[in-house]
Amino acid sequence: MTDAQMYARVLASDADFDGRFFTGVLTTGIYCLPSCKARKPKPGNVRFFPTAESARAFGLRPCRKCHPDDFARGADPVLESIEALVGEIRQNPAAFADARAIVRRSGFGTTRCFELFRRHYHATPAEALMRARIASARHALLTSDTGVGEIGFAAGFETLSAFHENFRRLTGLTPAAYRTLRERATTSFALALPEDYALTYLRHALARDPESRDVRLEGDNACVAARLPGPAVLRFTLSPESIAVDCPAGTAVEAHRIAVGLLGLEQDAAAFARLARKLGFARLVAHAPGLRISLTPSTFDGLLWAVIGQQINFSFACRLKRRLLERCGTPVEDGMIAPPTATDVARLSADDLLPLQFSKQKAGYLLATARLIAEGKLDLDRLAHASATRAERTLLAVRGLGPWSVNYLMMRALGFADCVPLGDTGVTSGLLALMHLDERPDIDATRRLMSVFSPYRSLATAHLWMLNRTVP
Ligand SMILES: [Zn+2]
């Protein structure tokens, strides 16, 4: 970044840049985070530093308002208090009657509390509460024999119909049907689709690589080779009202989790459509009505795409992914291959990957990241439940994962709703066409233009990708 770009972030008090640089103010002798709300220094009095240490070495003191050293140490008291609050909500959702109760408990004002939930959890307090209630009910359905109604009330639902309606919307099943997934004998179930569900995009996602070794679509029948956790094939039968799923005995809970992700059931496509229309971008939605993002079957699959897909075109990325599966995946049936685990990839060396046409750099990043996961130093599944801010910071600290890969991984595999893979040419081409821009937006302009779609920037990204192609 140039000094002018950094100064612009300082004027905007842009917290997204906290930690990426520190602002030294030569007249006062202090240094700050870009988000500092103290009076803005004149550009001539400012000097930028890459780290807090370099600012201190220059003789500057940490600001008492924005505490740059706490941030550099990884401490972030406001984030920690919101994370603790969400922890409480997840632990006992029934203790919170509604969003107002969450705001009261947070100790922040309403506007600030909503802003913090949006920034750190990509959700409103009410959405976070609803998800916590459903997760708590799911857990109780699988692990106890308590009656369904009692479970709904214990999760904080006031009426049985609200429990059923929301449970079905987010899981595709009734609570009673969900409970049967725990039986070993359950080898099939059917997910009900919302009325406005558009199968087109699920088909598109299942067929995007016609030669794929782990995902196949023929007519209304799809197969997905996955880890449940053992390598196996899931079979899907598509119809406009429901998706029937067949799975091996003893894997129904995991098969259901994968199916809900593939279908994107937890995404609020209708809310994004309303926002886009309100902003005057009805065309973006009209081009692909009901679009949802199909999540990868596992977080490690998402990581494979995020590393393999960097800086190369889609068909080449598909070829590299297929070759990797053939090299270290597990053959299942009908020529399908279950994708490798991190441990499988960690066993390889660059000499295994270079002949598959991986670049030296890509091979290095892939192996290093797979080893971090295999050694338990990076837990992608846990990050899917962390705050978005924590997930992003943790992933950005991994060598080889830049902002594009991290945000791609967060939206395609971890299920976060408000991500933009900055630097993505599909996004910038989409913005060019949608907003009739004169030139392709740079990273800063992309960030600014995309901000209007918050907290649904992941769906906005998926729509921009679609804008440049004809949906089959
Ligand atoms: Zn400050």
Residues whose N, C-alpha, C, O or C-beta is under 5 A from the ligand:
A	BS01	ZN	Y31 C32 L33 C36 A38 C63 K65 C66
